[in-house]
Amino acid sequence: MAMEYKKRSEDGSLSEPVKIGTGLKLDEQVASLGEQLAQEKIKGIQKDLLINSLGETVTQLKLEVMSLKGGGA
């Protein structure tokens, strides 16, 4: 039995359904899904790292602003 899923593009929209499992053995299907899952996890980790980096930058900028305000008084 073939399964379908829709890929999400960069802009958030969904693509046409993609059939998986057609002509693949069960272990090949599992390997394919495992690879897709790993790719999604990597994307999530990259997003988390970017968010953390932006948070650190905002914190540094706030400290600099506080330092400038304190130094100018």
Summary of the structure (lengths in Angstrom):
residues: 73
radius of gyration: 22.2
end to end distance: 73.1
largest distance: 73.8
contacts: 133
relative contact order: 0.08
helix: 64%
strand: 18%
